[in-house]
Amino acid sequence: MGPDIQFALRPGIMELRWGDPAPSLLPVDAVRRAVERALDLDGPSALNYGAERGPGRLIGPLRTWLERRRGSAPPAEALFITGGTSQALDLLCTLLARPGDVVLVESPTYHLALRIFRDHGLEVVSVPGDDQGLQVDRLDAVLEALRRPPASRAAERASGARGLVKGRTPRFLYIVPTFGNPTGANLSLQRRQALVSLADREGFLLLEDDVYRELWYDSPPPPALCDLASPGPVVRLSTFSKILAPGLRLGWLEAAPEIVQRCAGSGLLDSGGGTSHFVAHAVGAMIELGLLDEHITLLRAAYRQQRDALLDALERHMPATCSWMRPGGGFFVWLRLPEGCDSAALLPVAEAAGVSYAPGGRFCIGGGGERYARLGFSLLAPDELAEGARRLGRVLERCGP
């Protein structure tokens, strides 16, 4: 028999590299209750081919849940049920872009999104971020550099947008504005407002990957980009992977109805019906039973404890030349290593010492992440996180010039 899950823990290694949930936090009993309810209510329908946009048994409760959490609900025709954020990104790349098109990303950004864009032959151009998220003023400079003819190199050098094909408008900008992966940064309200205004004025879409919104540990985040924009310029992606379980392979997108219609009209759905139809029925039942809200409350408490355990251990064990930001939510701490350390080159040494992490270069376009490491706190217990930080600190004490 082959492996059953994508990543397995390796004996003797404190795995700080993954953004996976702790097995003890997966809601087995709640899912069992929801599946029984779904089968009792709609057994034959739940097991049939589903409506292309997703079943009303989920879209209705999801709208009610979104209204309760955010104060307003998108219209039903603006919602589309997906197989999670990655499937939604792949579908949007298929429908909204062609090989060779320019797409923008914040740097650093979610590394597996970069892989999807490259699978589609898209030209990925980065815009720098900082501890307040994407630098919108730098985005304006990148857009200007893209518009200029090839002979105009001064703007290219000034903006940092090297090697661009000129005279082009990006198809979209992909961003994780809320407790971003990998940095944990939260795009400020002022920058959110400036970003949606710029996208509306320049005529490109914002793909808002908003999977960590409910996982805040100190205070709620600013409004989603889609709640600040007029209809059209923002497609918001979210998932039940982070707030229920990744094995459900279920999420949703919110977009202008014409984009939803294009998604629902794809050949894949015409052939097979709605994505994860039976699971969608079960998740709709979880929302109606109040189990989703209960589980989010549990997750916030657990992940807050795990975040604090890692941050406390970093304070105790990291060399003075390391630095990091305290994330207000999400799964990750973005660690700046001592000068002269390359996180990719150091990884085998760290794993030999019994700790692993995600090297920062994976999250950056064209370099710039070599001195960083992403540390995940969602998977391990507080004592394991503390031990992982201790082991990593000993490795970093020996690193540098």
C-alpha positions as CSV (number, residue, x, y, z in Angstrom):
1,M,0.0,0.0,0.0
2,G,1.3,3.4,-0.9
3,P,1.3,6.6,1.2
4,D,-2.0,8.0,2.4
5,I,-1.2,11.7,3.0
6,Q,0.9,14.2,1.1
7,F,3.5,14.8,3.8
8,A,4.4,12.6,6.7
9,L,6.4,13.6,9.8
10,R,10.0,12.3,9.7
11,P,11.2,10.7,12.9
12,G,13.6,12.9,14.9
13,I,12.9,16.1,13.0
14,M,10.9,19.0,14.2
15,E,9.0,20.0,11.1
16,L,8.7,23.8,11.0
17,R,8.4,23.8,7.2
18,W,4.7,22.8,6.8
19,G,1.5,24.8,7.0
20,D,-0.5,21.7,7.9
21,P,-2.9,21.4,10.8
22,A,-2.1,19.4,13.8
23,P,-3.8,16.0,13.5
24,S,-5.5,16.5,16.8
25,L,-7.2,19.6,15.4
26,L,-8.9,17.9,12.5
27,P,-12.7,17.7,13.2
28,V,-13.4,14.0,12.7
29,D,-16.5,13.9,14.9
30,A,-18.0,17.1,13.5
31,V,-17.5,15.9,9.9
32,R,-19.2,12.6,10.8
33,R,-22.2,14.4,12.2
34,A,-22.4,16.6,9.2
35,V,-22.1,13.7,6.7
36,E,-25.0,11.9,8.5
37,R,-27.1,15.0,8.3
38,A,-26.3,15.5,4.6
39,L,-27.3,11.9,3.8
40,D,-30.4,12.1,5.9
41,L,-31.6,15.3,4.2
42,D,-30.4,14.8,0.6
43,G,-28.8,11.4,0.2
44,P,-29.5,10.7,-3.5
45,S,-29.0,14.4,-4.5
46,A,-25.8,14.7,-2.5
47,L,-24.4,11.6,-4.3
48,N,-25.3,12.8,-7.8
49,Y,-23.6,15.1,-10.3
50,G,-23.7,18.6,-8.8
51,A,-24.7,22.0,-10.1
52,E,-21.8,23.7,-11.8
53,R,-21.6,26.7,-9.5
54,G,-22.0,24.5,-6.5
55,P,-25.0,23.2,-4.6
56,G,-27.6,25.5,-3.1
57,R,-27.2,23.4,0.1
58,L,-23.8,25.1,0.6
59,I,-24.2,28.4,-1.2
60,G,-27.2,29.4,0.9
61,P,-25.6,28.6,4.3
62,L,-22.3,30.1,3.1
63,R,-24.0,33.4,2.3
64,T,-25.6,33.5,5.7
65,W,-22.3,32.7,7.4
66,L,-20.4,35.4,5.4
67,E,-23.1,37.9,6.3
68,R,-22.7,37.1,10.0
69,R,-18.9,37.3,9.9
70,R,-18.5,40.3,7.6
71,G,-21.8,42.2,7.9
72,S,-22.8,41.6,4.3
73,A,-23.2,38.7,2.0
74,P,-22.4,38.5,-1.7
75,P,-25.3,37.7,-4.0
76,A,-25.7,34.0,-4.8
77,E,-24.6,34.6,-8.5
78,A,-21.3,36.0,-7.2
79,L,-20.3,32.8,-5.4
80,F,-18.7,29.7,-7.0
81,I,-17.7,26.6,-5.1
82,T,-14.1,25.4,-5.8
83,G,-11.8,22.5,-5.0
84,G,-9.8,24.8,-2.8
85,T,-7.7,27.9,-3.6
86,S,-5.2,26.0,-5.8
87,Q,-7.9,24.6,-8.0
88,A,-9.5,28.0,-8.3
89,L,-6.1,29.6,-9.2
90,D,-5.5,27.0,-11.9
91,L,-9.0,27.5,-13.3
92,L,-8.7,31.3,-13.3
93,C,-5.3,31.1,-15.1
94,T,-7.0,28.9,-17.7
95,L,-9.9,31.2,-18.3
96,L,-8.4,34.7,-17.8
97,A,-4.8,34.4,-19.1
98,R,-2.8,32.9,-22.0
99,P,0.8,31.7,-22.0
100,G,3.1,34.7,-22.1
101,D,0.8,37.1,-20.3
102,V,2.1,39.1,-17.4
103,V,0.9,38.5,-13.9
104,L,2.0,40.4,-10.8
105,V,2.7,39.0,-7.4
106,E,3.9,40.4,-4.1
107,S,7.4,39.3,-3.2
108,P,7.7,37.2,-1.1
109,T,4.5,35.3,-1.8
110,Y,3.0,31.8,-1.6
111,H,5.4,29.6,-3.5
112,L,2.9,27.1,-4.8
113,A,0.9,29.8,-6.5
114,L,4.1,30.7,-8.4
115,R,4.3,27.1,-9.6
116,I,0.7,27.2,-10.9
117,F,1.5,30.4,-12.8
118,R,4.6,28.9,-14.3
119,D,2.6,25.8,-15.3
120,H,0.4,28.1,-17.4
121,G,3.4,29.8,-19.0
122,L,2.7,33.1,-17.4
123,E,5.4,35.8,-17.0
124,V,5.6,36.5,-13.3
125,V,6.7,40.0,-12.2
126,S,7.2,40.8,-8.6
127,V,6.3,43.9,-6.5
128,P,8.1,44.2,-3.2
129,G,6.4,44.0,0.2
130,D,7.3,45.0,3.7
131,D,5.9,44.5,7.2
132,Q,2.7,46.3,6.2
133,G,2.3,44.1,3.1
134,L,2.6,45.0,-0.6
135,Q,4.2,48.4,-1.3
136,V,1.5,50.0,-3.4
137,D,3.7,53.0,-4.4
138,R,6.2,50.5,-5.9
139,L,3.4,48.8,-7.7
140,D,2.6,52.0,-9.5
141,A,6.3,52.2,-10.6
142,V,6.2,48.6,-11.9
143,L,3.1,49.4,-13.9
144,E,4.7,52.4,-15.4
145,A,7.8,50.4,-16.3
146,L,5.6,47.8,-18.0
147,R,3.9,50.5,-20.1
148,R,7.1,52.1,-21.3
149,P,8.8,51.1,-24.6
150,P,11.9,48.8,-24.4
151,A,14.3,51.7,-24.8
152,S,13.3,53.3,-21.5
153,R,15.6,51.5,-19.0
154,A,15.8,54.2,-16.3
155,A,12.3,53.5,-15.0
156,E,13.0,49.8,-15.1
157,R,16.1,50.1,-13.0
158,A,14.4,52.5,-10.5
159,S,11.3,50.2,-10.0
160,G,13.2,47.0,-9.7
161,A,11.1,45.5,-12.5
162,R,14.0,44.0,-14.4
163,G,13.7,42.0,-17.6
164,L,10.1,42.9,-18.4
165,V,8.4,42.7,-21.8
166,K,7.3,46.3,-22.3
167,G,4.1,47.8,-23.5
168,R,1.8,45.4,-21.6
169,T,-0.9,45.4,-19.0
170,P,-0.9,42.6,-16.4
171,R,-3.8,40.2,-16.4
172,F,-4.0,40.2,-12.7
173,L,-2.1,40.8,-9.4
174,Y,-2.1,37.9,-7.0
175,I,-1.8,38.8,-3.3
176,V,-2.3,37.2,0.2
177,P,-3.1,40.5,2.0
178,T,-4.3,39.1,5.3
179,F,-1.7,37.3,7.5
180,G,0.3,36.5,4.3
181,N,2.1,33.4,3.4
182,P,5.1,33.4,4.1
183,T,5.6,36.6,6.0
184,G,2.5,36.8,8.2
185,A,2.2,40.5,7.2
186,N,-1.2,42.2,7.2
187,L,-1.8,44.8,4.4
188,S,-2.8,48.0,6.1
189,L,-6.2,49.5,5.5
190,Q,-4.7,52.6,3.8
191,R,-2.8,50.3,1.4
192,R,-5.8,48.2,0.8
193,Q,-7.8,51.2,-0.2
194,A,-5.0,52.5,-2.5
195,L,-4.6,49.1,-4.1
196,V,-8.3,48.6,-5.1
197,S,-8.4,52.1,-6.4
198,L,-5.3,51.5,-8.5
199,A,-6.6,48.2,-9.9
200,D,-9.9,49.8,-10.8
201,R,-8.1,52.7,-12.5
202,E,-5.5,50.6,-14.4
203,G,-8.0,47.9,-15.4
204,F,-6.5,44.7,-14.0
205,L,-7.9,42.1,-11.6
206,L,-6.8,41.5,-8.0
207,L,-6.8,37.8,-7.0
208,E,-7.2,38.1,-3.2
209,D,-6.1,34.8,-1.6
210,D,-7.9,35.3,1.7
211,V,-7.5,31.9,3.4
212,Y,-6.3,33.1,6.8
213,R,-8.9,35.8,7.5
214,E,-10.7,33.8,10.3
215,L,-7.4,32.8,12.0
216,W,-6.6,36.0,13.8
217,Y,-5.1,35.8,17.3
218,D,-4.9,39.4,18.6
219,S,-7.5,41.5,16.7
220,P,-9.6,41.1,13.6
221,P,-7.9,42.1,10.3
222,P,-9.0,45.0,8.0
223,P,-11.8,44.4,5.6
224,A,-11.2,42.1,2.6
225,L,-10.2,43.8,-0.6
226,C,-13.5,42.6,-2.2
227,D,-15.4,44.5,0.5
228,L,-13.6,47.7,-0.3
229,A,-13.9,47.5,-4.1
230,S,-16.8,48.3,-6.4
231,P,-18.0,45.1,-8.2
232,G,-15.5,43.8,-10.7
233,P,-11.8,44.4,-9.9
234,V,-11.4,41.8,-7.1
235,V,-11.8,38.0,-7.1
236,R,-11.6,36.7,-3.6
237,L,-10.5,33.2,-3.0
238,S,-11.0,31.3,0.2
239,T,-11.0,27.7,1.5
240,F,-12.2,25.4,4.2
241,S,-8.8,23.8,4.2
242,K,-7.5,26.1,6.9
243,I,-10.7,26.5,9.0
244,L,-11.9,22.9,8.8
245,A,-9.7,20.3,7.1
246,P,-7.5,20.2,3.9
247,G,-8.7,16.8,3.0
248,L,-12.1,18.2,2.2
249,R,-10.6,19.9,-0.9
250,L,-13.3,22.5,-0.8
251,G,-13.3,26.3,-1.1
252,W,-15.1,29.2,-2.8
253,L,-14.5,32.3,-4.8
254,E,-16.4,35.6,-4.8
255,A,-16.3,37.5,-8.1
256,A,-18.4,39.5,-10.5
257,P,-21.2,37.3,-11.9
258,E,-19.7,37.3,-15.4
259,I,-16.5,35.7,-14.0
260,V,-18.5,33.2,-12.0
261,Q,-20.4,32.3,-15.2
262,R,-17.1,31.8,-17.1
263,C,-15.9,29.5,-14.3
264,A,-19.2,27.5,-14.2
265,G,-19.2,27.2,-18.0
266,S,-15.8,25.5,-18.2
267,G,-15.7,22.1,-20.0
268,L,-14.5,20.3,-16.9
269,L,-17.7,21.2,-15.0
270,D,-19.9,20.6,-18.0
271,S,-18.5,17.0,-18.0
272,G,-18.4,16.3,-14.3
273,G,-20.7,18.7,-12.5
274,G,-19.8,20.8,-9.5
275,T,-16.6,20.4,-7.6
276,S,-16.6,18.2,-4.5
277,H,-20.4,18.1,-4.6
278,F,-20.9,15.6,-1.7
279,V,-18.4,17.3,0.5
280,A,-20.1,20.6,-0.2
281,H,-23.4,19.1,1.1
282,A,-21.5,18.0,4.3
283,V,-19.9,21.4,4.8
284,G,-23.3,23.1,4.3
285,A,-24.6,20.9,7.1
286,M,-21.7,21.8,9.3
287,I,-22.5,25.5,8.9
288,E,-26.2,25.0,9.7
289,L,-25.3,22.9,12.8
290,G,-23.0,25.7,14.1
291,L,-20.0,23.3,13.9
292,L,-17.9,25.6,11.7
293,D,-18.0,28.5,14.1
294,E,-17.3,26.2,17.0
295,H,-14.2,24.8,15.2
296,I,-12.9,28.2,14.3
297,T,-13.1,29.2,18.0
298,L,-11.1,26.1,18.9
299,L,-8.5,26.7,16.2
300,R,-7.9,30.3,17.2
301,A,-7.2,29.3,20.8
302,A,-4.9,26.4,19.8
303,Y,-3.0,28.3,17.1
304,R,-2.6,31.4,19.4
305,Q,-0.9,29.1,22.0
306,Q,1.3,27.5,19.3
307,R,2.3,30.9,17.8
308,D,3.1,32.3,21.2
309,A,5.2,29.2,22.1
310,L,7.3,29.6,18.9
311,L,7.7,33.3,19.4
312,D,8.8,32.9,23.0
313,A,11.3,30.2,22.0
314,L,12.7,32.4,19.2
315,E,13.3,35.1,21.8
316,R,15.2,32.6,24.0
317,H,17.2,30.8,21.4
318,M,17.8,32.9,18.3
319,P,21.1,34.7,17.8
320,A,20.9,38.5,18.4
321,T,21.5,39.0,14.6
322,C,18.2,37.3,13.7
323,S,14.9,39.2,13.5
324,W,11.2,38.4,12.8
325,M,7.8,40.0,12.9
326,R,5.0,38.9,15.3
327,P,2.2,37.7,13.0
328,G,-1.3,38.6,14.1
329,G,-2.8,35.5,12.5
330,G,-2.2,32.8,10.0
331,F,0.4,30.0,10.2
332,F,3.9,31.4,9.7
333,V,6.8,33.4,11.1
334,W,9.2,34.9,8.6
335,L,12.7,34.6,10.1
336,R,15.6,36.8,9.0
337,L,18.9,34.8,9.4
338,P,22.3,36.2,10.4
339,E,24.3,37.9,7.7
340,G,26.1,35.4,5.5
341,C,23.5,32.6,6.0
342,D,21.8,31.1,3.0
343,S,18.7,29.2,4.2
344,A,18.7,26.8,1.3
345,A,22.4,25.9,1.8
346,L,21.9,25.6,5.5
347,L,18.8,23.3,5.3
348,P,20.7,20.0,5.2
349,V,22.7,21.1,8.3
350,A,19.5,22.0,10.1
351,E,17.8,18.7,9.2
352,A,20.9,16.8,10.4
353,A,20.4,18.7,13.7
354,G,16.8,17.6,13.9
355,V,14.8,20.7,12.6
356,S,13.4,21.7,9.2
357,Y,12.0,24.9,7.7
358,A,11.1,26.3,4.2
359,P,13.9,28.2,2.6
360,G,13.0,31.8,1.8
361,G,14.2,31.7,-1.8
362,R,11.2,29.6,-2.7
363,F,8.9,32.5,-2.1
364,C,10.7,35.2,-4.0
365,I,11.0,36.1,-7.7
366,G,14.6,36.7,-8.9
367,G,16.4,36.3,-5.6
368,G,16.2,38.2,-2.3
369,G,14.9,35.4,0.0
370,E,18.2,33.6,0.6
371,R,18.6,35.1,4.1
372,Y,15.1,34.1,5.2
373,A,13.3,31.0,6.4
374,R,9.6,30.4,6.8
375,L,8.7,28.7,10.1
376,G,5.2,27.1,10.5
377,F,3.6,26.8,13.9
378,S,0.3,25.1,12.9
379,L,1.5,21.5,12.9
380,L,3.5,21.0,16.1
381,A,2.6,21.1,19.8
382,P,4.0,24.0,21.9
383,D,6.8,21.9,23.4
384,E,7.8,20.6,20.0
385,L,7.9,24.2,18.6
386,A,10.1,25.2,21.5
387,E,12.5,22.3,20.9
388,G,12.5,23.1,17.1
389,A,13.5,26.7,17.8
390,R,16.2,25.6,20.3
391,R,17.7,23.3,17.6
392,L,17.6,25.9,14.9
393,G,19.2,28.5,17.2
394,R,22.1,26.2,17.8
395,V,22.6,25.8,14.1
396,L,22.4,29.5,13.4
397,E,24.9,30.3,16.2
398,R,27.5,28.5,14.0
399,C,26.3,30.2,10.7
400,G,27.5,33.5,9.2
401,P,30.8,35.1,8.3
